Amino acid sequence: MTSGPYQTERSAELRSRAQRVLPGGVNSNVRLLAPAVFFDHGSGSRLVDIDGNEYVDYLLGQGPNFLGHAPADILDAVDAATRRGMVYGAQHPLELEAAELMIDALGWPDKVRFGVSGTESIQAALRMARAVTGRPRFVRFEGHYHGWLDNTLAAVENGRAVPASAGQLASHLEDSIMLPWNDLAAVEAVLARHDDIAAVLMEPTMLNAGSIEPLPNYLEGVRAVCDAAGVVLIFDEVISGFRVAAGGAAQRYGVTPDMATYGKAMAGGWPVSALAGTGAMMERFGTGEVNHSGTFNASVMACAATAATLHRLAADPPYERIAQLGTRLKDGLAELAIGHGLDLNIQGVPMAFHAGFGAGPVTDYRSLGRLDADAYAAFSHTLIAHGVWVAGRGIWYLSAAHDDADIDETLQRVDAAMKATVS
């Protein structure tokens, strides 16, 4: 256990070098506000930085390391496959194996298409929805994240989608209608009022911001109103897929979409995404009517990692154990916060829950405003300085590599961080 705040002198030196050659010293804007820590390696549930400090990891690379860091069986499968070739520009048996395993695990789709990032698979889903319906617009929800491209990246202003970045074309957001999450009446009203809606796009459980689960009968209601209006229902399961259940949120909540996107947990940390859907819809890619292309789609690395991960999740499902550990961690954090007089709201599914300072529970994106985001972001830096690697935005991810000893040690480190916060 750490006895006090970590020292990161070598990381500071590398940060200075990085700022000379990388914008902001990072390669993703998500990392701009994170502590300037450089890592040497990761194994299982732990990370070790270049100064030798060890962290219990609850960020998991923003979610992909569902099996923990450097899982040997996945790495061995990828290594063996790539020694025979990496990118053929043609088909290979592993892509069939990965696709069949994915369809078997999810249960509902007929066909899949592999990509590299969730961002691009979302674009493929929207393109397909427009092709199928002949309509241009789509419904989306406050606080849901669907990638960083101009037509999906958005801030919310007076209930409307507005650019979240300089250089973003506001006109690209005109094809989307922003609605509050968990408000079925709002969806019904919009689909009744507009006849140009191609799709309803959502995170079926809102893990990106707040870990907000759908209210009872909400997903069922959206499914029904989409069917009535001839609108394509798209689930963005890039975070929830293979994490909240073997079949993702569609299985957990018992509602089947027309298409869904996947990534992160499906490949043991390797960069790969997928779009799954019904056969008649997906085959429009196969006829060439709807274009979906990419040099690295279904690369040997991606398919080997996906197949190995899905084999392991089927042979040794970790979901019950992760749920137990996550529940124990949530309860322990809440108890420590009470003991230190901290108003810490903890909510969401145990494999990906949210923590924040302020009154809860949070049931929609707007009520996230009740939480003090700045205070929690500052506290996250204190947690990291005491050996608990977390995201400043409040999400905590559990992996199959975490165990009871990790939870014990985490709670000890959190206790020390809370003492430092209130002293």
TIGU-377637 format. One record per residue (C-alpha): x negated, z, y negated; residue in three letters. Coordinates in steps of 0.2 Angstrom, whole numbers, padded with zeros to 4 digits, always signed. Example, Ala and Ser with C-alpha at 12.3 -4.5 7.8 and 13.67 -1.06 7.14 Angstrom:
BEGIN
-0062+0039+0022ALA-0068+0036+0005SER
//
This chain:
BEGIN
+0000+0000+0000MET-0006-0004-0018THR-0011+0012-0028SER-0008+0004-0045GLY-0008-0012-0055PRO-0018-0027-0048TYR-0033-0034-0057GLN-0033-0053-0058THR-0050-0057-0067GLU-0054-0073-0057ARG-0036-0079-0059SER-0038-0077-0078ALA-0053-0088-0077GLU-0045-0102-0067LEU-0030-0101-0079ARG-0042-0105-0094SER-0049-0120-0084ARG-0031-0126-0079ALA-0025-0126-0097GLN-0039-0138-0101ARG-0033-0151-0088VAL-0015-0147-0084LEU+0000-0146-0097PRO+0003-0127-0099GLY-0009-0124-0085GLY+0004-0129-0072VAL+0012-0143-0063ASN+0030-0138-0064SER+0039-0131-0079ASN+0047-0118-0068VAL+0030-0109-0067ARG+0026-0108-0086LEU+0033-0091-0087LEU+0026-0084-0071ALA+0011-0073-0071PRO-0006-0083-0071ALA-0010-0079-0053VAL-0020-0091-0042PHE-0018-0089-0023PHE-0031-0091-0010ASP-0020-0091+0005HIS-0003-0086+0013GLY+0001-0080+0030SER+0018-0075+0037GLY+0027-0064+0024SER+0011-0061+0013ARG+0001-0070+0000LEU-0017-0066-0005VAL-0024-0071-0022ASP-0041-0076-0027ILE-0045-0059-0032ASP-0041-0052-0015GLY-0024-0044-0020ASN-0011-0045-0006GLU+0008-0047-0010TYR+0023-0046+0000VAL+0032-0063-0004ASP+0050-0064-0009TYR+0048-0081-0019LEU+0043-0091-0003LEU+0037-0106-0014GLY+0055-0106-0022GLN+0063-0105-0005GLY+0055-0118+0007PRO+0044-0105+0017ASN+0059-0099+0027PHE+0048-0097+0042LEU+0035-0088+0032GLY+0018-0095+0026HIS+0008-0107+0037ALA+0018-0105+0053PRO+0006-0110+0067ALA+0019-0120+0078ASP+0025-0130+0063ILE+0007-0134+0057LEU+0002-0138+0075ASP+0016-0151+0077ALA+0012-0159+0060VAL-0007-0160+0064ASP-0004-0168+0081ALA+0008-0180+0074ALA-0002-0186+0059THR-0018-0189+0069ARG-0008-0204+0076ARG-0004-0210+0058GLY+0005-0204+0043MET+0015-0217+0034VAL+0019-0233+0044TYR+0031-0242+0032GLY+0042-0244+0048ALA+0052-0233+0060GLN+0044-0220+0072HIS+0052-0209+0086PRO+0050-0193+0076LEU+0062-0198+0063GLU+0075-0200+0077LEU+0071-0184+0084GLU+0073-0175+0067ALA+0089-0184+0063ALA+0097-0180+0080GLU+0092-0161+0078LEU+0098-0160+0061MET+0115-0167+0065ILE+0116-0156+0080ASP+0112-0141+0070ALA+0124-0145+0056LEU+0138-0150+0067GLY+0148-0160+0055TRP+0139-0176+0049PRO+0137-0192+0058ASP+0121-0199+0050LYS+0107-0193+0039VAL+0094-0201+0027ARG+0078-0193+0024PHE+0069-0192+0007GLY+0056-0181-0002VAL+0065-0171-0015SER+0082-0163-0017GLY+0082-0171-0034THR+0082-0189-0027GLU+0094-0185-0012SER+0107-0179-0025ILE+0105-0196-0034GLN+0108-0205-0018ALA+0124-0195-0015ALA+0130-0199-0032LEU+0127-0217-0030ARG+0136-0217-0014MET+0151-0208-0021ALA+0152-0221-0035ARG+0150-0235-0023ALA+0164-0228-0011VAL+0177-0224-0025THR+0173-0237-0038GLY+0173-0223-0051ARG+0159-0218-0063PRO+0161-0199-0066ARG+0158-0183-0057PHE+0163-0165-0059VAL+0149-0152-0059ARG+0148-0133-0062PHE+0140-0121-0074GLU+0124-0114-0068GLY+0122-0125-0053HIS+0106-0135-0052TYR+0105-0152-0045HIS+0087-0158-0051GLY+0078-0162-0066TRP+0084-0180-0070LEU+0093-0185-0086ASP+0110-0186-0077ASN+0109-0169-0069THR+0098-0157-0079LEU+0110-0149-0091ALA+0112-0134-0102ALA+0130-0128-0106VAL+0137-0128-0124GLU+0155-0123-0127ASN+0159-0128-0109GLY+0150-0145-0110ARG+0135-0152-0102ALA+0121-0155-0115VAL+0103-0159-0113PRO+0091-0145-0108ALA+0075-0154-0112SER+0068-0164-0127ALA+0067-0182-0123GLY+0083-0181-0112GLN+0096-0194-0115LEU+0112-0186-0119ALA+0122-0201-0115SER+0117-0199-0097HIS+0127-0183-0096LEU+0143-0192-0102GLU+0147-0196-0084ASP+0148-0178-0079SER+0162-0165-0083ILE+0156-0147-0083MET+0168-0134-0076LEU+0166-0115-0073PRO+0162-0110-0056TRP+0175-0102-0044ASN+0190-0108-0055ASP+0200-0118-0044LEU+0214-0121-0057ALA+0201-0129-0068ALA+0196-0142-0054VAL+0214-0146-0051GLU+0218-0149-0069ALA+0203-0160-0072VAL+0207-0171-0056LEU+0225-0172-0061ALA+0220-0177-0079ARG+0207-0190-0075HIS+0207-0205-0063ASP+0189-0210-0065ASP+0181-0196-0055ILE+0170-0201-0040ALA+0164-0184-0034ALA+0164-0166-0036VAL+0146-0159-0034LEU+0143-0141-0031MET+0131-0128-0023GLU+0144-0121-0011PRO+0136-0104-0013THR+0128-0102-0030MET+0110-0097-0025LEU+0101-0105-0039ASN+0108-0093-0052ALA+0115-0076-0048GLY+0118-0078-0029SER+0137-0080-0032ILE+0147-0083-0017GLU+0163-0093-0017PRO+0179-0083-0020LEU+0191-0083-0005PRO+0200-0100-0003ASN+0190-0108-0017TYR+0180-0120-0006LEU+0196-0124+0004GLU+0206-0127-0012GLY+0192-0139-0019VAL+0192-0148-0002ARG+0211-0150-0003ALA+0212-0157-0021VAL+0197-0169-0018CYS+0206-0176-0003ASP+0222-0178-0013ALA+0213-0187-0027ALA+0202-0198-0016GLY+0187-0189-0023VAL+0170-0187-0013VAL+0165-0169-0011LEU+0146-0166-0011ILE+0138-0150-0007PHE+0121-0147-0014ASP+0113-0137+0001GLU+0095-0139-0004VAL+0094-0120-0006ILE+0108-0114+0006SER+0105-0126+0020GLY+0097-0119+0036PHE+0096-0102+0026ARG+0113-0094+0025VAL+0117-0100+0043ALA+0111-0113+0055ALA+0124-0125+0049GLY+0121-0120+0031GLY+0135-0115+0019ALA+0147-0127+0027ALA+0146-0117+0043GLN+0146-0100+0034ARG+0162-0104+0024TYR+0170-0116+0036GLY+0173-0130+0024VAL+0166-0148+0027THR+0160-0159+0013PRO+0159-0178+0014ASP+0141-0178+0010MET+0128-0164+0008ALA+0110-0163+0002THR+0096-0153+0011TYR+0078-0147+0008GLY+0067-0132+0007LYS+0071-0122+0023ALA+0073-0137+0034MET+0055-0141+0036ALA+0045-0125+0036GLY+0037-0128+0019GLY+0034-0146+0020TRP+0041-0158+0006PRO+0056-0166+0013VAL+0075-0168+0009SER+0090-0176+0017ALA+0107-0183+0013LEU+0120-0181+0027ALA+0137-0188+0028GLY+0151-0196+0037THR+0147-0212+0046GLY+0158-0224+0037ALA+0151-0218+0020MET+0133-0217+0025MET+0133-0234+0034GLU+0134-0242+0017ARG+0116-0238+0015PHE+0113-0247+0032GLY+0122-0263+0027THR+0111-0264+0011GLY+0126-0262+0000GLU+0120-0246-0008VAL+0101-0245-0011ASN+0091-0230-0005HIS+0073-0233-0004SER+0056-0223-0004GLY+0039-0226+0003THR+0037-0208+0009PHE+0055-0207+0016ASN+0054-0200+0034ALA+0035-0199+0034SER+0027-0193+0050VAL+0023-0177+0041MET+0041-0174+0035ALA+0049-0178+0052CYS+0036-0168+0062ALA+0039-0153+0051ALA+0058-0155+0051THR+0059-0157+0070ALA+0047-0143+0074ALA+0057-0131+0062THR+0074-0136+0069LEU+0068-0134+0087HIS+0062-0116+0082ARG+0078-0111+0073LEU+0088-0117+0088ALA+0077-0108+0101ALA+0075-0092+0091ASP+0089-0090+0078PRO+0082-0078+0065PRO+0098-0076+0055TYR+0105-0060+0061GLU+0088-0051+0059ARG+0085-0058+0042ILE+0103-0052+0037ALA+0099-0035+0043GLN+0082-0034+0034LEU+0090-0041+0018GLY+0104-0029+0018THR+0091-0015+0021ARG+0081-0021+0006LEU+0096-0023-0005LYS+0102-0005-0001ASP+0084+0002-0004GLY+0082-0007-0021LEU+0099+0000-0026ALA+0094+0018-0021GLU+0077+0017-0030LEU+0085+0011-0046ALA+0098+0025-0046ILE+0084+0037-0043GLY+0074+0031-0058HIS+0089+0029-0069GLY+0089+0010-0070LEU+0105+0000-0071ASP+0100-0013-0058LEU+0114-0025-0052ASN+0110-0032-0034ILE+0122-0045-0026GLN+0123-0060-0015GLY+0119-0065+0003VAL+0105-0054+0011PRO+0094-0069+0014MET+0094-0074-0004ALA+0101-0061-0016PHE+0100-0058-0035HIS+0094-0043-0045ALA+0096-0040-0063GLY+0098-0027-0076PHE+0115-0024-0082GLY+0133-0021-0076ALA+0139-0031-0061GLY+0146-0038-0051PRO+0143-0056-0057VAL+0157-0068-0051THR+0153-0083-0062ASP+0139-0091-0072TYR+0146-0085-0088ARG+0146-0067-0083SER+0128-0068-0079LEU+0126-0066-0098GLY+0130-0048-0095ARG+0113-0045-0087LEU+0098-0043-0097ASP+0087-0058-0092ALA+0072-0053-0103ASP+0071-0035-0096ALA+0072-0041-0078TYR+0059-0055-0081ALA+0047-0041-0089ALA+0051-0030-0074PHE+0046-0044-0062SER+0029-0045-0069HIS+0027-0026-0066THR+0033-0029-0048LEU+0020-0043-0046ILE+0006-0031-0053ALA+0011-0019-0039HIS+0011-0032-0025GLY+0028-0038-0024VAL+0029-0057-0028TRP+0046-0062-0035VAL+0054-0074-0047ALA+0057-0069-0065GLY+0075-0076-0064ARG+0080-0063-0051GLY+0082-0072-0034ILE+0074-0063-0019TRP+0072-0074-0003TYR+0069-0067+0014LEU+0060-0076+0028SER+0059-0076+0047ALA+0042-0068+0045ALA+0048-0053+0036HIS+0049-0037+0046ASP+0054-0019+0044ASP+0036-0014+0040ALA+0037-0027+0025ASP+0053-0018+0019ILE+0045-0001+0020ASP+0030-0006+0011GLU+0040-0016-0002THR+0051-0001-0006LEU+0035+0009-0009GLN+0028-0004-0021ARG+0045-0006-0030VAL+0045+0013-0032ASP+0028+0013-0040ALA+0033-0002-0051ALA+0049+0007-0057MET+0039+0023-0061LYS+0028+0013-0072ALA+0043+0005-0080THR+0052+0021-0085VAL+0036+0031-0089SER
//
